[in-house]
Amino acid sequence: MSVSEDRYYSKLHVYTRTWITPRTTREWILCARFWANRKGMDDARYGECVQNAEDIAKTTNDWHLCLEGYNELSDLQSQVRCRENMEARAESTLDWEACHNQWRMVGIEEGAKRCRESYFREEIKRNEPMMPLEDVEAIGSNAMKRPFDATPLNDFIRHQIIAHIRHKYTNYDERLRRGENREQLRKRINRYIITEGAKLYTKTNNSSSERGS
């Protein structure tokens, strides 16, 4: 808990609800913590704070704050509800990147992985709408097998798309076997892929002259 949160929580503890009316998701979660930690937990007021926090989260999409609070309070029922709401919003808005980032904020890689997989699928379709389904699935599958670091998701999946096209739809591998310099060849082929775009995987006849030679 930050210094400002600690001060808020301390004053809330002293003055109960007469000090300030919470306005944000974080403040309502702190309010819930106050009622949960009192001697003889006040279920009604705790429930009111939780409801208000989630009502705001529906607008602000900061479900990770609810999830952090529920984890600290060991409120399993609210944790499940929060997770469902977070992923339902991502599914309705297709904002899987926000969902992924929120899971990572609370350190739950399993949830982040689910959202990352959905994000990859949608982003591949958005970047390459004419790409065959088997390629979309192959790129998504390979991307999920690779270690993920702090690279922005759109950069990460774009690299995977280019790598897939490079290996499947150009003569990159063949030229590597002939002894061409890997780094120079990769740069040359990548420029060719960016220039040609969807033409590479929609052509029925990829002759040598059309494949980055």
SULLINNOR-V181293 format. One record per residue. N is the residue number from 1. RES is the residue in three letters. SS is DSSP state (helix for helix, strand for strand, loop for the rest). NEAR is the number of other C-alpha atoms within 12 Angstrom. D_FIRST is the distance of its C-alpha to the first C-alpha in Angstrom with 2 decimals. Layout:
((N & RES & SS & NEAR & D_FIRST) (N & RES & SS & NEAR & D_FIRST))
This chain:
((1 & MET & loop & 18 & 0.00) (2 & SER & loop & 10 & 3.81) (3 & VAL & helix & 9 & 6.72) (4 & SER & helix & 13 & 8.23) (5 & GLU & helix & 20 & 5.98) (6 & ASP & helix & 18 & 6.20) (7 & ARG & helix & 16 & 9.80) (8 & TYR & helix & 28 & 10.40) (9 & TYR & helix & 30 & 9.51) (10 & SER & helix & 21 & 11.64) (11 & LYS & helix & 20 & 14.37) (12 & LEU & helix & 27 & 14.45) (13 & HIS & helix & 23 & 14.96) (14 & VAL & helix & 15 & 17.73) (15 & TYR & helix & 15 & 19.45) (16 & THR & helix & 22 & 18.75) (17 & ARG & helix & 24 & 19.86) (18 & THR & helix & 12 & 22.09) (19 & TRP & loop & 16 & 19.53) (20 & ILE & loop & 20 & 18.65) (21 & THR & loop & 19 & 19.34) (22 & PRO & loop & 26 & 16.48) (23 & ARG & loop & 19 & 17.69) (24 & THR & loop & 28 & 15.44) (25 & THR & helix & 32 & 14.37) (26 & ARG & helix & 36 & 10.64) (27 & GLU & helix & 33 & 11.74) (28 & TRP & helix & 37 & 14.10) (29 & ILE & helix & 46 & 11.77) (30 & LEU & helix & 43 & 9.78) (31 & CYS & helix & 43 & 13.41) (32 & ALA & helix & 40 & 14.35) (33 & ARG & helix & 40 & 11.84) (34 & PHE & helix & 34 & 13.43) (35 & TRP & helix & 28 & 16.87) (36 & ALA & helix & 28 & 16.33) (37 & ASN & helix & 20 & 15.25) (38 & ARG & loop & 18 & 18.14) (39 & LYS & loop & 9 & 21.35) (40 & GLY & loop & 12 & 23.49) (41 & MET & loop & 16 & 21.21) (42 & ASP & loop & 18 & 22.39) (43 & ASP & helix & 19 & 23.10) (44 & ALA & helix & 14 & 24.53) (45 & ARG & helix & 24 & 21.67) (46 & TYR & helix & 29 & 19.13) (47 & GLY & helix & 24 & 21.47) (48 & GLU & helix & 21 & 21.76) (49 & CYS & helix & 34 & 18.05) (50 & VAL & helix & 41 & 18.08) (51 & GLN & helix & 24 & 21.30) (52 & ASN & helix & 27 & 20.18) (53 & ALA & helix & 37 & 17.08) (54 & GLU & helix & 38 & 19.57) (55 & ASP & helix & 23 & 22.22) (56 & ILE & helix & 24 & 20.17) (57 & ALA & helix & 29 & 19.10) (58 & LYS & helix & 25 & 22.85) (59 & THR & helix & 16 & 23.39) (60 & THR & helix & 20 & 20.45) (61 & ASN & loop & 31 & 20.29) (62 & ASP & loop & 34 & 16.51) (63 & TRP & helix & 43 & 16.89) (64 & HIS & helix & 38 & 14.34) (65 & LEU & helix & 34 & 11.62) (66 & CYS & helix & 48 & 13.75) (67 & LEU & helix & 40 & 14.25) (68 & GLU & helix & 31 & 10.70) (69 & GLY & helix & 34 & 10.45) (70 & TYR & helix & 33 & 13.95) (71 & ASN & helix & 23 & 13.51) (72 & GLU & helix & 21 & 10.99) (73 & LEU & helix & 24 & 13.56) (74 & SER & loop & 17 & 16.47) (75 & ASP & loop & 23 & 18.09) (76 & LEU & helix & 17 & 20.62) (77 & GLN & helix & 16 & 22.72) (78 & SER & helix & 28 & 20.07) (79 & GLN & helix & 26 & 18.96) (80 & VAL & helix & 19 & 22.63) (81 & ARG & helix & 20 & 23.06) (82 & CYS & helix & 35 & 20.14) (83 & ARG & helix & 37 & 21.59) (84 & GLU & helix & 21 & 25.01) (85 & ASN & helix & 26 & 24.08) (86 & MET & helix & 39 & 22.38) (87 & GLU & helix & 35 & 25.50) (88 & ALA & helix & 20 & 27.92) (89 & ARG & helix & 25 & 26.77) (90 & ALA & helix & 31 & 27.20) (91 & GLU & helix & 21 & 30.62) (92 & SER & helix & 12 & 31.76) (93 & THR & helix & 16 & 30.72) (94 & LEU & loop & 23 & 31.23) (95 & ASP & loop & 25 & 27.96) (96 & TRP & helix & 32 & 27.27) (97 & GLU & helix & 33 & 25.59) (98 & ALA & helix & 30 & 22.68) (99 & CYS & helix & 41 & 22.51) (100 & HIS & helix & 37 & 22.64) (101 & ASN & helix & 32 & 19.86) (102 & GLN & helix & 33 & 17.50) (103 & TRP & helix & 32 & 18.40) (104 & ARG & helix & 25 & 17.73) (105 & MET & helix & 20 & 14.22) (106 & VAL & loop & 26 & 13.42) (107 & GLY & loop & 17 & 15.81) (108 & ILE & loop & 21 & 18.66) (109 & GLU & helix & 20 & 21.78) (110 & GLU & helix & 17 & 24.21) (111 & GLY & helix & 29 & 23.09) (112 & ALA & helix & 31 & 22.96) (113 & LYS & helix & 29 & 26.45) (114 & ARG & helix & 25 & 27.86) (115 & CYS & helix & 35 & 26.79) (116 & ARG & helix & 39 & 27.94) (117 & GLU & helix & 32 & 31.32) (118 & SER & helix & 32 & 31.78) (119 & TYR & helix & 36 & 30.82) (120 & PHE & helix & 39 & 33.39) (121 & ARG & helix & 37 & 36.07) (122 & GLU & helix & 29 & 35.64) (123 & GLU & helix & 32 & 35.33) (124 & ILE & helix & 36 & 38.49) (125 & LYS & helix & 25 & 40.36) (126 & ARG & helix & 18 & 39.21) (127 & ASN & helix & 24 & 40.20) (128 & GLU & loop & 28 & 43.34) (129 & PRO & loop & 18 & 44.59) (130 & MET & loop & 19 & 48.01) (131 & MET & loop & 28 & 46.84) (132 & PRO & loop & 19 & 48.36) (133 & LEU & helix & 17 & 46.14) (134 & GLU & helix & 16 & 46.85) (135 & ASP & helix & 28 & 45.47) (136 & VAL & helix & 32 & 42.32) (137 & GLU & helix & 24 & 41.73) (138 & ALA & helix & 23 & 42.59) (139 & ILE & helix & 36 & 40.22) (140 & GLY & helix & 31 & 37.33) (141 & SER & helix & 22 & 38.14) (142 & ASN & helix & 23 & 38.42) (143 & ALA & helix & 32 & 35.19) (144 & MET & helix & 26 & 33.28) (145 & LYS & helix & 14 & 34.89) (146 & ARG & loop & 17 & 33.77) (147 & PRO & loop & 11 & 30.58) (148 & PHE & loop & 22 & 27.99) (149 & ASP & loop & 12 & 25.97) (150 & ALA & loop & 12 & 24.06) (151 & THR & loop & 13 & 27.33) (152 & PRO & loop & 18 & 27.16) (153 & LEU & helix & 33 & 28.56) (154 & ASN & helix & 23 & 31.54) (155 & ASP & helix & 19 & 32.61) (156 & PHE & helix & 27 & 32.27) (157 & ILE & helix & 36 & 34.44) (158 & ARG & helix & 29 & 36.87) (159 & HIS & helix & 28 & 37.60) (160 & GLN & helix & 33 & 38.27) (161 & ILE & helix & 39 & 40.63) (162 & ILE & helix & 37 & 42.57) (163 & ALA & helix & 28 & 42.83) (164 & HIS & helix & 32 & 44.21) (165 & ILE & helix & 38 & 46.77) (166 & ARG & helix & 34 & 47.69) (167 & HIS & helix & 26 & 48.58) (168 & LYS & helix & 22 & 50.18) (169 & TYR & helix & 35 & 51.89) (170 & THR & loop & 37 & 52.99) (171 & ASN & loop & 30 & 55.10) (172 & TYR & helix & 34 & 52.23) (173 & ASP & helix & 25 & 52.63) (174 & GLU & helix & 20 & 56.38) (175 & ARG & helix & 23 & 56.28) (176 & LEU & helix & 19 & 53.85) (177 & ARG & helix & 12 & 56.42) (178 & ARG & loop & 12 & 59.05) (179 & GLY & loop & 13 & 57.17) (180 & GLU & loop & 18 & 55.56) (181 & ASN & loop & 16 & 52.62) (182 & ARG & helix & 18 & 49.42) (183 & GLU & helix & 13 & 47.21) (184 & GLN & helix & 15 & 49.95) (185 & LEU & helix & 25 & 50.96) (186 & ARG & helix & 27 & 47.44) (187 & LYS & helix & 18 & 47.00) (188 & ARG & helix & 23 & 50.44) (189 & ILE & helix & 36 & 49.90) (190 & ASN & helix & 31 & 46.46) (191 & ARG & helix & 20 & 48.07) (192 & TYR & helix & 27 & 50.81) (193 & ILE & helix & 33 & 48.39) (194 & ILE & helix & 23 & 46.59) (195 & THR & helix & 16 & 50.03) (196 & GLU & helix & 22 & 51.59) (197 & GLY & loop & 26 & 48.63) (198 & ALA & loop & 22 & 49.59) (199 & LYS & helix & 22 & 53.26) (200 & LEU & helix & 34 & 52.64) (201 & TYR & helix & 31 & 51.82) (202 & THR & helix & 18 & 54.04) (203 & LYS & loop & 18 & 57.22) (204 & THR & loop & 10 & 59.61) (205 & ASN & loop & 14 & 61.19) (206 & ASN & loop & 18 & 59.04) (207 & SER & loop & 14 & 61.75) (208 & SER & helix & 15 & 61.17) (209 & SER & helix & 12 & 61.49) (210 & GLU & helix & 21 & 58.75) (211 & ARG & loop & 32 & 56.20) (212 & GLY & loop & 30 & 55.26) (213 & SER & loop & 20 & 58.36))
